[in-house]
Amino acid sequence: MNKLSPVILTLLIFLLMQGVGTAALFGIGIFLSPEFASALRDFVNGTADELPLFTALPVSLFALTLMAANILAVVVCRLVLHNICFRSTFDVSSVNWLPGMLVLLGGIFGAIGMSVVTDSVEMPDSMQQASLALSHNMWGLLTLVVVGPVTEELLFREAIAGEMLRRGAAPWAAIFLSALSFSIVHLNFAQGIYALPLGILFGIVYYKTGNIVLTSVLHIFNNGIVVLLMYVFGSDYADASYAEWFGGMTVPYVIMTISFVLCCALMYAFWHRYTPRE
């Protein structure tokens, strides 16, 4: 149980801070916007089917609240659980960048393959609206592309996988459970099924490098590509599909297979060639 407690406690802290952030957002929203207060009242009373969160409230407020919740979760894990070591986890000087590029390429191919797998799985409308709104806002971009990835790597790689490894847990258990936690906190099937293999890849890289530098770069790059696509395609991004682009799924499945093979080959090469710099 001692080896599993980082998973349970970190996950609970993360979800609790998200709840606190949501409560704060609603509280500020009620104070700032009578329109939002009225809409929230109708939604709670059952006279409205949805809450116009992104029309009644500034997107910047939502982005800053989300950012604050993630940062607060990191602070609580560091000060209360003591399972984050900033000095070692941001040790850029130890990163061997040349073989590290192999995993960056592997991550790109893995993301391409997973995008085909999840092509037919739709995100909830509320999540789509949130992502699109944030992708067109300066604070939203900072949250999605920088703060979100770095804080999540601190929590799900360092605070969970790292602490489990420090307590003597098997590497495969630390990697898988950190990835599973990373998948669960997305709170929807579409993002969760995408995040699980991505989290396993990040966990392998963390275990091999001993820090979150490369995993953060991978995470930032992945989120950045998704945000760029949402920014370019706008509301059409949610409706885009490989089947429409290629006139069926034969070509996408070929792309998926090639992408996964290349991802595995590059990860294998990374594993055998990477050694941290002294």
N, C-alpha and C positions, 0 to 999 in steps of 0.2 A: 504493500500500500504506500510505503514511503516513496517508492520510485514513481508511482502514479500520481501522487499529490500535486506535482507541478502542472500536470494536464488539467486536473479538476479545478484547482484554485485559479490558475491563469485564465482558463476558459470562463469561469464564473465572474472573475474580475472584469474581463473584457465585456461580457454581456451586461454586467451590472453598470459599467460606465456608459455603454450604449443606451441603456435604459435611462440613466441620469441625464445623458445628453438629450434624449428625446423629450423627457419631462421639462428640461430647461428650455428647449426649443419651443414647446407648446406654451410654457409660461411666458416667455418673452413675446411670442406671437400674440397671445391674448392681450398682453399689455400694449403692444405696438399697433395692432390691427383689429379694430372692431369687426371688420369683415371676416377675419379669420375666427374671432371669438364666436360670432354668430354661426359660421359654417361648422365649427367644432361642436357647438351645442346641438345643431341639427343632426350631425353625424352620430353623436352619442345617443340622442333620443330616437334614432332610427328613421328620421324623416329625410335623410340624405344618404345616397348610396356610396358616395366617396368624399374624401376630404381634399379640397383644393389647396394642397400644401404649397405648390410652386407657383400659384397665381396669387394667393393671398399673402404670401410671405416672401421677403427678398431671398434669392438663391444664395447670396453671400452669407446670410445668417445661417442657413442650413449647412453650408460648407464649413464655416467657422465652428459651428457646434460639433459637427462630425470630427473635425480636426482636433478640437479640444478633448473630445471623449477618448480618442485614440491616445493622445499624449498623456492624458490623466491615467489611463490604464497602464501605460509604461511606467509612470511615476509611482503608482501604487505597487506594481510588481517589483520595482527596484527598492523602494523604501520599506515596504511591509514584508514581502516574500524574500527579498534579497537574492532573486534568481536572474538578475541581469548584471553583467559586468561590462560596462561601457568601454573600458580601456582595451580589453582583448577583442571585443566584438566589432570594433571599428579600426582594427589594426591594419591599415592600408599598406604599411611598409612590408608586411609579410606576404602580401598577395603576389603570386607569380602570374603575371598578366598574359604571357605568351600562351602557355597551356590553358590559361583561364578563358581565352577566346574560344576554345573548343566547346566549352560548356555554354557560352553565350550563343554560339551558333546552334548547338543542340537544343537549347531552350526555345529558339525561334522555330525550328522544325517541329519540336514537340507541340508548341502552341498551335501551329498550322494544322497538325494532325488532329488535335483535340477540337479545333474549331469545326472540323468536318463531322466529328463524332456528335457534337452538341448542336449541329446545324438545325435539327428539327425540334429541339427542345426550346420552348419559348420562356423568356423571363416574364415574371409578373409585370403587369402594366405599371404599377407603382415604382418598381425598380427601374424600368425603362425610362419613365418620366424623370426620375431622380438622376440617372446617369446622363441623360441628354441635357438636362438643365445644368448640371455641374460641368459638363464638357464645354459649355459656352460661357463660363464665368471664370474670372481670374482666380478667385479663391477656390473655386471648385476644381480647376486644373491643378492647383498646388496640392489640394487634398488628395485627388485621385492619382496623381502621377508622382508625387514626392513624399508627402507626409504619410499618406496611407501605406504605401509599400514599405517604407523604412520602419514605421512603428509596428506594422504587422510582422516584419522579419524579426524585430526585437522581441515580440511577444511569442510568436509561434515557432521560431527557430531557436533563438537564444533562451528565452524564459522557459519554454517547454522542452524542446529536444536537448538543448544544452544542459539544462539542469538535470534531466533524466540521465544523460550520459555521465554527468559529474557524480550522480548517485549510484552509478554502476549498472544502469539498465542496458539491455542489449541494444546495439545500434539500430537494428531493424525495427525494434519496438519504439524507440525514440523518434525515428524518422516517420514511421507510419502514423503514430498517435498525434504527432505534431501536424502532419498533413490532414488527418481526419478532423482535428480541431479547427484547422484553417478552413476546411470545407464546410463544417457545421455552421460557423459564424456568418457565412454568407446568407444563411436563412432562406435560401430558395434552391430548388433542385437544379435549375439551369446553370447557375454560377457554381453551385456546390460540386456538381459532377465534373466541371472543368477545373475547379481548384484542387481536387484531390490528387490527381497525377502530377499537377504542377507543384503542389506542396511536397510530394515525394521527391521530385527532382530537386527542389530547393533544399530539402533535408539532406539528400546525398551530398550536394555541394557544400552545405554547412559542415557536415561531418568530415569531409575531406579537407576543407580549408581551415576550419576552426573559428571562422568569423562570418559576419553577414555582409561583407563587402560585395562579393560576387553575387550572392543571392539578392541583395538589394538592387544591384544593377539589372539583373534579370527581371526582377519584379517591376522595377520602374519602366524598363523597356517594354515589357508585356502590356502594362497598363497604358503606357504612352501610345502604343499602336492602336489599342482599342479606342482610346479617347480620340485619337486623330480620325479614325474611321467614323466615329459618332459625330465629330465636328463637321466632317466633309459631307456625310450622307444625311445628317440630321434625323428627322423622324423616319426616313426611308431605311435607316440602318436596321431597325427592328424587323422590317419585312423582307430584307435581302436574304437570299438563300443560294447555296451552291447549285441546287437543282435548277433554278431559274437561269443562273449565269451560264451553266454548261449544258442545259437541255437534258438533264437527267443526273443520276448519281454515279454513273460509271467513272467518269473522269475524276470527280471529287474523291471517290474511293481509291483510285490509283494514286492521287496526290497524297491522300492520308497514309497509305501504305508506304510510299517512298519517304514521306516525312518522318514516320515512326522509325523506319530502318535507319535513316540518317541520324536521327536523334539518338538512338541506341548506340550506333557506331561512334558518334562523337563523344557521348558520355563514357563509353568504354575507353576511348583514347584518353580522355581527360583523367579518368580514374587512375590509369596506369602511368601517365606522364606527369601528373601534378605533384609537386612537392613545395611546401611553403618556403619562402625565402628566409634565410637566417637573419 
